[in-house]
Amino acid sequence: MREADEDGRLGARELGADLGERATLVQFSSAFCAPCRATRRVLGDVAGLVPGVAHIEIDAEARLDLVRALDMLRTPTVLVLDAGGRVVRRAAGQPRKADVIAALGEVL
């Protein structure tokens, strides 16, 4: 599996799920990460509120190739992708709902 497109974009092939029509919230998690569970709820809520936004959760341990390619150091790490799969924002740690909505506002 490829780490990213030639132009650095991530797509369904790399992420294992379809991108959102307008934006995608990609969450890298690990099994015993309590903040990952809270992040899943926040991102799921936001994706449910904002039309055209998808939430994809990736098991970091199962996708070490992608974790290394994206130079991730901790979970949860969240990427905000535009409609074309370009990473426009990145944050480590548990996000606040307001911060996720603000990051999406920059993309939409």
Backbone hydrogen bonds in HBPLUS format (Angstrom, degrees):
<---DONOR---> <-ACCEPTOR-->    atom                        ^
c    i                          cat <-CA-CA->   ^        H-A-AA   ^      H-
h    n   atom  resd res      DA  || num        DHA   H-A  angle D-A-AA Bond
n    s   type  num  typ     dist DA aas  dist angle  dist       angle   num
A0005-ASP N   A0009-ARG O   2.81 MM   4  5.14 177.2  1.82 161.5 160.5     1
A0008-GLY N   A0005-ASP O   2.99 MM   3  5.06 164.2  2.02 110.7 112.9     2
A0010-LEU N   A0085-GLY O   2.85 MM  75  4.84 168.7  1.86 134.1 133.0     3
A0014-GLU N   A0011-GLY O   3.10 MM   3  5.49 122.1  2.45 106.4 119.2     4
A0015-LEU N   A0011-GLY O   2.91 MM   4  6.06 161.2  1.94 158.1 164.5     5
A0016-GLY N   A0012-ALA O   2.75 MM   4  5.24 140.1  1.91 140.2 145.2     6
A0022-ARG N   A0052-GLY O   2.76 MM  30  4.89 171.2  1.77 136.9 137.5     7
A0023-ALA N   A0052-GLY O   3.34 MM  29  6.63 155.0  2.41 143.9 141.0     8
A0054-ALA N   A0023-ALA O   3.13 MM  31  6.62 154.8  2.19 144.1 148.6     9
A0024-THR N   A0081-LEU O   3.03 MM  57  5.03 154.6  2.09 134.2 138.4    10
A0081-LEU N   A0024-THR O   2.84 MM  57  5.03 172.5  1.84 155.9 158.5    11
A0025-LEU N   A0054-ALA O   2.75 MM  29  6.12 167.2  1.77 160.9 164.2    12
A0056-ILE N   A0025-LEU O   2.84 MM  31  6.20 164.0  1.86 160.5 164.7    13
A0026-VAL N   A0079-LEU O   2.84 MM  53  5.00 170.6  1.85 154.4 156.9    14
A0079-LEU N   A0026-VAL O   2.78 MM  53  5.00 159.0  1.82 146.6 154.0    15
A0027-GLN N   A0056-ILE O   2.78 MM  29  6.15 166.1  1.79 162.6 167.3    16
A0058-ILE N   A0027-GLN O   2.68 MM  31  6.00 164.6  1.70 169.7 173.5    17
A0028-PHE N   A0077-THR O   2.86 MM  49  5.25 166.6  1.88 158.7 163.3    18
A0077-THR N   A0028-PHE O   3.24 MM  49  5.25 149.4  2.34 134.8 143.7    19
A0029-SER N   A0058-ILE O   2.88 MM  29  6.12 164.8  1.91 164.3 168.3    20
A0060-ALA N   A0029-SER O   2.73 MM  31  5.49 166.0  1.75 160.9 165.9    21
A0033-CYS N   A0030-SER O   3.35 MM   3  5.58 156.1  2.41 122.9 120.2    22
A0036-CYS N   A0033-CYS O   3.13 MM   3  5.22 131.6  2.38  97.2 110.4    23
A0037-ARG N   A0034-ALA O   3.11 MM   3  5.41 126.9  2.40 105.1 117.2    24
A0038-ALA N   A0034-ALA O   3.40 MM   4  6.82 159.5  2.44 151.6 156.3    25
A0039-THR N   A0035-PRO O   2.88 MM   4  6.03 153.9  1.95 144.6 152.4    26
A0040-ARG N   A0036-CYS O   2.88 MM   4  6.09 152.0  1.96 145.6 152.7    27
A0041-ARG N   A0037-ARG O   3.24 MM   4  6.59 153.0  2.32 143.9 149.5    28
A0042-VAL N   A0038-ALA O   3.05 MM   4  6.38 164.2  2.08 151.9 155.7    29
A0043-LEU N   A0039-THR O   2.88 MM   4  6.03 179.3  1.88 162.6 162.9    30
A0044-GLY N   A0040-ARG O   2.92 MM   4  5.87 153.5  1.99 141.0 149.3    31
A0045-ASP N   A0041-ARG O   2.90 MM   4  6.03 156.6  1.95 148.1 154.2    32
A0046-VAL N   A0042-VAL O   2.99 MM   4  6.27 165.1  2.01 153.7 157.3    33
A0047-ALA N   A0043-LEU O   2.88 MM   4  6.01 166.4  1.90 150.2 154.5    34
A0048-GLY N   A0044-GLY O   2.98 MM   4  6.09 144.4  2.11 139.5 149.1    35
A0049-LEU N   A0045-ASP O   3.03 MM   4  6.29 131.6  2.28 141.2 154.2    36
A0049-LEU N   A0046-VAL O   3.03 MM   3  5.05 132.3  2.27  97.8 111.1    37
A0050-VAL N   A0046-VAL O   3.00 MM   4  6.15 151.4  2.08 159.0 165.3    38
A0053-VAL N   A0050-VAL O   3.30 MM   3  5.91 145.6  2.43 143.6 141.0    39
A0062-ALA N   A0059-ASP O   3.06 MM   3  5.39 128.5  2.33 105.3 118.5    40
A0063-ARG N   A0059-ASP O   3.14 MM   4  6.39 129.4  2.40 145.4 159.6    41
A0063-ARG N   A0060-ALA O   3.22 MM   3  5.11 138.0  2.41  93.7 105.4    42
A0066-LEU N   A0063-ARG O   3.06 MM   3  5.49 120.1  2.43 108.2 120.9    43
A0067-VAL N   A0063-ARG O   3.00 MM   4  6.31 162.0  2.03 154.1 160.1    44
A0068-ARG N   A0064-LEU O   2.89 MM   4  5.94 163.3  1.92 147.3 151.1    45
A0069-ALA N   A0065-ASP O   3.01 MM   4  6.16 158.8  2.06 141.5 148.0    46
A0070-LEU N   A0066-LEU O   2.94 MM   4  6.05 146.6  2.05 146.3 154.1    47
A0072-MET N   A0067-VAL O   3.03 MM   5  5.34 169.6  2.04 150.8 154.2    48
A0071-ASP N   A0068-ARG O   3.05 MM   3  4.85 157.9  2.10 100.4 107.2    49
A0093-GLY N   A0076-PRO O   2.73 MM  17  5.25 160.8  1.76 168.2 166.3    50
A0078-VAL N   A0091-ALA O   2.77 MM  13  5.33 166.8  1.78 164.4 168.2    51
A0091-ALA N   A0078-VAL O   2.93 MM  13  5.33 152.4  2.01 150.3 157.9    52
A0080-VAL N   A0089-ARG O   2.91 MM   9  5.01 164.5  1.93 140.1 140.5    53
A0088-VAL N   A0080-VAL O   2.82 MM   8  5.77 172.0  1.83 170.2 172.7    54
A0082-ASP N   A0086-ARG O   2.97 MM   4  5.48 153.5  2.04 144.9 150.8    55
A0085-GLY N   A0082-ASP O   2.97 MM   3  5.34 167.6  1.99 117.6 121.4    56
A0099-ASP N   A0096-ARG O   3.01 MM   3  5.27 122.0  2.36 103.2 117.8    57
A0100-VAL N   A0096-ARG O   3.10 MM   4  6.49 152.7  2.18 154.5 162.6    58
A0101-ILE N   A0097-LYS O   2.99 MM   4  6.29 164.7  2.01 156.9 160.8    59
A0102-ALA N   A0098-ALA O   2.96 MM   4  6.13 154.1  2.02 142.4 149.8    60
A0103-ALA N   A0099-ASP O   2.93 MM   4  6.13 155.5  1.99 144.0 150.4    61
A0104-LEU N   A0100-VAL O   2.93 MM   4  6.21 156.8  1.98 150.5 156.9    62
A0105-GLY N   A0101-ILE O   2.95 MM   4  6.18 144.1  2.08 141.0 151.3    63
A0106-GLU N   A0103-ALA O   3.19 MM   3  5.39 136.9  2.39  99.7 110.5    64
A0107-VAL N   A0104-LEU O   2.91 MM   3  5.10 131.7  2.15 101.9 115.7    65
A0108-LEU N   A0104-LEU O   2.80 MM   4  6.02 165.8  1.82 167.0 170.9    66
